[in-house]
Every structure is written in C-alpha cells, then in structure tokens.
Amino acid sequence: MSKHARPRGLPVDGVERPTADGWTFPARNPATAEPLWDVPDAGVTDARDAVTAARRAFDATQWSTDADLRADAVRRLAAAVADHADELVALMAAETGLPVALRADHLDDALAAMSTATAGPQREPAGVTAVVTPATSPLAVALAEVGRVLGAGGTVVLKPAPEAATAAIELGRIALDVLPRGVLNVVTTRDVDVAIALTLDERVDEVSLTGSSVVAERVQVAGERAGKRVRLDVGGPRTVRPADDADLEAVVAAAARAVVANAGQGCRLPTSVVVPVHRHAEALHAAVAAAQDVVVGDPADPASTCGPLRSMVARERVRRYVDLGRSEGGDVALGGQPFDRPGWWFAPTVIGGVDPSSRLVREEVLGPVVMVAVDG
C-alpha cells in the first residue's frame, strides 16, 4: 500500500522491523474465519524501543518546536492516507468485517478533519503519547488522536487492538514516507502487558485509550500512579426516550438502523428505546421492520451495511448477552442467534419487554441487538 512492500514489520523509528522475539499472530477474515496473514506480535522490548524512538524525536529534533513543519507534515500524512483510502477500506473490511459502505464514518470524515486542521497555538502540553485504539473503529480513532498529538508537537506510539492491527500497521507504513523518523511508531500485539508497559514507562507523558471500561480502569490506575496525563474514552450504550409528540416509528427505525450497522460494533449507539407500555407493540414492530431492512452480507459489497462480528470472542459475547436478555424477561422478536455460515455472523436481533434497569440495557453488548424497553 505504501512503497514499503511486505513482509510486514513494526513501523518503528522510521523503518519496518521484525519483533525482538520474532513472534507473530494470525489475522483472520471474520466473514469466513479463514486466515489472512501473520501480524507482528510485539513484546515489552519492542514497546520500549518504540518509546525510545518517540522520545528522541520529541527531545532531539525540531518537531516539537516547529509548528509550520508539523502542520505541513500532518496535512501531507492526511493526503497520503487519502491516496490509499480505497485500499485501506478494503483492508478493514477483510480484517475486521467493517462494511465498505460505512467508509465515511470510519475513514473519510477523520481524514477530512485531519487535512483541514492547523497546528495553531498549543492548547495542552506536548510530549510522548501512547495511543491505544479499539477494534470497533480500526482507523478513525487512530487518525483523530494521531492528528491531535502531532498537531500539538507531540510524538506517538500507537497500539491498536489485535483484531485491527494490520490497518494500524498500514497507517504507520504510509507515515514512513511522510513523517520524520520516530514521530509515529506502531506496536501491534496480543499481550495486554505491552499496553501496561507503555503506561508505566517513565518516558511516556500521556496515555490515550479508547476501548472497554475494564481495560480503561487498569490503564487509568496505572497511568495516574505513574504520574501520566490519562485520556479515556470508554463509550457506552445510549438509551433513547422518544418525546410524546415524536414520530415513534421514525425514532425507533433510526435507532435500529444505527445499531445493526457494522453489527453493532461502535460506541454510544442508541441500543435501547424506552417507551410507555401502551406503545410497546408499536415500537417493537418498528424496530423489527427496520432491522429486517438492513442489508447483511459481504463487507466488501457496497450494498451491505451489516457484516460479521470481528472475532469468535465477540460473537460469543453477543450470544451471552442475548441469553441474559431472555433470563431478564425479554422477548426475542427477531434473530437471537448466530447465522449458520462460516465466520462470526450474528443475526440482527430485536428484544422487547425488557426493563430499563436491566443489565442488557445498561451494559454494552457490541452486537446487532436492539432493545425495546417498557417504562414504568
């Protein structure tokens, strides 16, 4: 995708390099469960090397002090990524099941924001930032955080979720052609201890994590004890309560379409709609109709907006939540089970009759599951 051809290594300190231990892990296509390629599986030594590179770029070069240099470099990075946008979208579809039809939310909008941003006055302290990103948004979060940090004069060690590792590597490889050495470094791994090592490294000034509340709690505790600035975005589900005079069908349909898109793998989705008991049947019917209209299929097909879940673990998590909904008194009106096909697919699901205080409503399912809850 960039001029740096495979085999892939870690984009660290201006070059691609193998992991210190030579370890890799397989990436699999979630639509078929078939292996795609091997991804570098970094260890703590690799993380420390990446921090060394980022620290040197910040302390020993003009990057942190030359705003014009940074603004030009960030714009050129955005332009270079845009040149490879079609390939990156196809890569995300293959690696994470993200439908290419959703490219605006997951790539184009972030690139537009990066390409039009200017460095301007520094609003916060710069330094070395460890950026930890989720599988649910393979590149959008990374681009937003990388743009923020670089624009402020900082340098980055990017650690993506394992399921979205290759997209981050490609971003790092593209950056090798554009950014000064050591400004952006990418470390891919299955080892959570690598994220903790980045958090605890005394040469890291800031930790930015977008992901689950469980991991965020660990990172926050470790980071604050180590005296870091910590930025957390743990997302979470949203509950919609339509006003009495609202078009209930339109509100429910919009929520259902948003949740089922990308198989419900996103932050702050309107996963539940709370309605009075006398409007429950109407809302449930609207949710089922909207969920049935969503096109489920090959994420590489522009007609599809709902693909597979990103991993077997993710699919089993959704299955457990649907079982929890049944145990909490919910009625599965649509779906409720995986599709009988290769890969990690789960049918668009609508569950009615749940209580707004139930775990199913309060917790993040991260699957194509819409709840219609009864108020009162």
C-alpha positions, 0 to 999 in steps of 0.5 A: 500500500505504501512503497514499503512492500511486505513482509510486514514489520513494526513501523518503528523509528522510521523503518519496518522491523521484525519483533525482538522475539520474532513472534507473530499472530494470525489475522483472520477474515471474520466473514469466513474465519479463514486466515489472512496473514501473520501480524507482528506480535510485539513484546515489552522490548519492542514497546520500549524501543518504540518509546525510545524512538518517540522520545528522541524525536520529541527531545532531539529534533525540531518537531516539537518546536516547529509548528509550520513543519508539523502542520505541513507534515500532518496535512501531507500524512492526511493526503497520503492516507487519502491516496490509499483510502480505497485500499485501506477500506478494503483492508478493514473490511477483510480484517475486521468485517467493517462494511465498505459502505460505512467508509465515511464514518470510519475513514473519510470524515477523520481524514477530512478533519485531519487535512483541514486542521492547523497546528495553531497555538498549543492548547495542552502540553506536548510530549510522548503519547501512547495511543491505544485504539479499539477494534470497533473503529480500526482507523478513525480513532487512530487518525483523530488522536494521531492528528491531535498529538502531532498537531500539538508537537507531540510524538506517538506510539500507537497500539491498536487492538489485535483484531485491527492491527494490520490497518494500524500497521498500514497507517504507520507504513504510509507515515514512513514516507511522510513523517520524520523518523520516530514521530509515529511508531506502531506496536501491534500485539496480543499481550495486554502487558505491552499496553501496561508497559507503555503506561508505566514507562517513565518516558511516556507523558500521556496515555490515550485509550479508547476501548472497554471500561475494564481495560480503561480502569487498569490503564487509568490506575496505572497511568495516574500512579505513574504520574501520566496525563490519562485520556479515556474514552470508554463509550457506552450504550445510549438509551433513547426516550422518544418525546410524546409528540415524536414520530415513534416509528421514525425514532425507533427505525433510526435507532435500529438502523444505527445499531445493526450497522457494522453489527453493532460494533461502535460506541454510544449507539442508541441500543435501547428505546424506552417507551410507555407500555401502551406503545410497546407493540408499536415500537417493537414492530418498528424496530423489527421492520427496520432491522429486517431492512438492513442489508447483511452480507459481504463487507466488501459489497457496497450494498451491505451495511451489516457484516460479521462480528470481528472475532469468535470472542465477540460473537460469543459475547453477543450470544451471552448477552442475548441469553441474559436478555431472555433470563431478564424477561425479554422477548426475542422478536427477531434473530437471537442467534448466530447465522449458520455460515462460516465466520462470526455472523450474528443475526440482527436481533430485536428484544422487547419487554425488557426493563430499563434497569436491566443489565442488557440495557445498561451494559454494552453488548457490541452486537446487532441487538436492539432493545425495546424497553417498557417504562414504568 
